[in-house]
Amino acid sequence: MQNAIAVGNRLYLRPLTRADAAALVPWVNDPEVTRTLAVGSRVMDVRAEEVFIEKTNASAHAALFGIVVRGTDQLIGSTGLEQIDFRNQSASLSILIGEKSVWGKGYGTEATALVVQYAFGELHLNRVQLHVYEYNLRAMRVYEKVGFRREGALRQEHVHDGRFWDTVVMAILREEWESVNA
Ligand SMILES: CC(C)(COP(=O)(O)OP(=O)(O)OC[C@H]1O[C@@H](n2cnc3c(N)ncnc32)[C@H](O)[C@@H]1OP(=O)(O)O)[C@@H](O)C(=O)NCCC(=O)NCCS
């Protein structure tokens, strides 16, 4: 393992660096991967991705990690926290597993749990929240498995495939996380 900041059974998280930009670019330009992301599918080249990584790493209000398979050290995606608010002890979580061949193997669930652990254990936050499109049932299932609860919906907030869809708001509180991970 290299520079691990959180370690699970099959995965670990490590900071992303400029050197990872080339691996990330095909993922962030793959409509199948990005169609369910709030950032949408703007085209990114390696230089733009490098700038994004460096800007995020320099921010005190964001944490960006690579999702890496233990043993092989294969980078399969990225995850992290944005809008880290130390006053209110909250942050927003994002995740992207770019290697579609490994979807459905439990990696999304494990990586999400590792970021949540980092948020509560290392950053001492109280709340981790996220937005997920109502048609992204796979992601919603992941968040439920980790312990996120649905708090409500931003009705018809998003256009996709010629119609309006809700954006679902989910969150997990420190006390909820600790009640099952003490
Ligand atoms: C969402 C994402 C992180 C999930 O990662 P993953 O490794 O495939 O997730 P896991 O294997 O841990 O879990 C997937 C769960 O969803 C379930 N699932 C898959 N397709 C589903 C569907 N259409 N409806 C309901 N559940 C579904 C699986 O059965 C599994 O649940 P189970 O363990 O109870 O069987 C990954 O697909 C991804 O990066 N997608 C593109 C980017 C994205 O959408 N990010 C989230 C934005 S909010």
The ligand as an SDF file (V2000), in Angstrom:
LIG
                    3D

 48 50  0  0  0  0  0  0  0  0999 V2000
  -22.4130    4.1940   -7.6940 C   0  0  0  0  0  0  0  0  0  0  0  0
  -21.1280    3.3790   -7.6090 C   0  0  0  0  0  0  0  0  0  0  0  0
  -20.1320    4.1200   -6.7130 C   0  0  0  0  0  0  0  0  0  0  0  0
  -21.4740    2.0130   -6.9780 C   0  0  0  0  0  0  0  0  0  0  0  0
  -20.2850    1.2480   -6.8560 O   0  0  0  0  0  0  0  0  0  0  0  0
  -20.3390   -0.3610   -6.8700 P   0  0  0  0  0  0  0  0  0  0  0  0
  -18.9770   -0.8460   -6.5350 O   0  0  0  0  0  0  0  0  0  0  0  0
  -20.9630   -0.8150   -8.1290 O   0  0  0  0  0  0  0  0  0  0  0  0
  -21.3580   -0.6130   -5.6450 O   0  0  0  0  0  0  0  0  0  0  0  0
  -21.4810   -1.9450   -4.7320 P   0  0  0  0  0  0  0  0  0  0  0  0
  -21.0830   -3.1370   -5.5300 O   0  0  0  0  0  0  0  0  0  0  0  0
  -20.7750   -1.6890   -3.4510 O   0  0  0  0  0  0  0  0  0  0  0  0
  -23.0450   -1.9620   -4.3920 O   0  0  0  0  0  0  0  0  0  0  0  0
  -24.0130   -1.8440   -5.4180 C   0  0  0  0  0  0  0  0  0  0  0  0
  -25.3620   -2.1800   -4.8390 C   0  0  0  0  0  0  0  0  0  0  0  0
  -26.3730   -1.6570   -5.7210 O   0  0  0  0  0  0  0  0  0  0  0  0
  -27.2200   -2.7070   -6.1020 C   0  0  0  0  0  0  0  0  0  0  0  0
  -27.7110   -2.3530   -7.4290 N   0  0  0  0  0  0  0  0  0  0  0  0
  -27.0650   -2.3890   -8.6080 C   0  0  0  0  0  0  0  0  0  0  0  0
  -27.8790   -1.9860   -9.5860 N   0  0  0  0  0  0  0  0  0  0  0  0
  -29.0620   -1.6690   -8.9940 C   0  0  0  0  0  0  0  0  0  0  0  0
  -30.3130   -1.1960   -9.4780 C   0  0  0  0  0  0  0  0  0  0  0  0
  -30.4910   -0.9380  -10.7670 N   0  0  0  0  0  0  0  0  0  0  0  0
  -31.3230   -1.0030   -8.5870 N   0  0  0  0  0  0  0  0  0  0  0  0
  -31.1320   -1.2370   -7.2700 C   0  0  0  0  0  0  0  0  0  0  0  0
  -29.9770   -1.6930   -6.7550 N   0  0  0  0  0  0  0  0  0  0  0  0
  -28.9630   -1.9050   -7.6200 C   0  0  0  0  0  0  0  0  0  0  0  0
  -26.3500   -3.9420   -6.0610 C   0  0  0  0  0  0  0  0  0  0  0  0
  -27.1280   -5.1110   -6.0380 O   0  0  0  0  0  0  0  0  0  0  0  0
  -25.5920   -3.6780   -4.7610 C   0  0  0  0  0  0  0  0  0  0  0  0
  -26.3990   -3.8840   -3.6150 O   0  0  0  0  0  0  0  0  0  0  0  0
  -26.3770   -5.3020   -2.7800 P   0  0  0  0  0  0  0  0  0  0  0  0
  -24.9780   -5.4160   -2.2210 O   0  0  0  0  0  0  0  0  0  0  0  0
  -27.4200   -5.1090   -1.7470 O   0  0  0  0  0  0  0  0  0  0  0  0
  -26.6740   -6.3940   -3.7670 O   0  0  0  0  0  0  0  0  0  0  0  0
  -20.5180    3.1430   -9.0190 C   0  0  0  0  0  0  0  0  0  0  0  0
  -21.4340    2.4210   -9.7970 O   0  0  0  0  0  0  0  0  0  0  0  0
  -20.1710    4.4370   -9.7480 C   0  0  0  0  0  0  0  0  0  0  0  0
  -19.1190    4.9980   -9.5190 O   0  0  0  0  0  0  0  0  0  0  0  0
  -21.0670    4.9110  -10.6420 N   0  0  0  0  0  0  0  0  0  0  0  0
  -20.8190    6.0980  -11.4680 C   0  0  0  0  0  0  0  0  0  0  0  0
  -20.6930    7.3790  -10.6630 C   0  0  0  0  0  0  0  0  0  0  0  0
  -21.8450    7.5830   -9.6850 C   0  0  0  0  0  0  0  0  0  0  0  0
  -23.0150    7.3800  -10.0000 O   0  0  0  0  0  0  0  0  0  0  0  0
  -21.4860    8.0150   -8.4530 N   0  0  0  0  0  0  0  0  0  0  0  0
  -22.4750    8.3260   -7.4430 C   0  0  0  0  0  0  0  0  0  0  0  0
  -23.0570    9.6790   -7.6690 C   0  0  0  0  0  0  0  0  0  0  0  0
  -24.2540   10.1290   -6.4120 S   0  0  0  0  0  0  0  0  0  0  0  0
  1  2  1  0
  2  3  1  0
  2  4  1  0
  2 36  1  0
  4  5  1  0
  5  6  1  0
  6  7  2  0
  6  8  1  0
  6  9  1  0
  9 10  1  0
 10 11  2  0
 10 12  1  0
 10 13  1  0
 13 14  1  0
 14 15  1  0
 15 16  1  0
 15 30  1  0
 16 17  1  0
 17 18  1  0
 17 28  1  0
 18 19  1  0
 18 27  1  0
 19 20  2  0
 20 21  1  0
 21 22  1  0
 21 27  2  0
 22 23  1  0
 22 24  2  0
 24 25  1  0
 25 26  2  0
 26 27  1  0
 28 29  1  0
 28 30  1  0
 30 31  1  0
 31 32  1  0
 32 33  2  0
 32 34  1  0
 32 35  1  0
 36 37  1  0
 36 38  1  0
 38 39  2  0
 38 40  1  0
 40 41  1  0
 41 42  1  0
 42 43  1  0
 43 44  2  0
 43 45  1  0
 45 46  1  0
 46 47  1  0
 47 48  1  0
M  END
$$$$
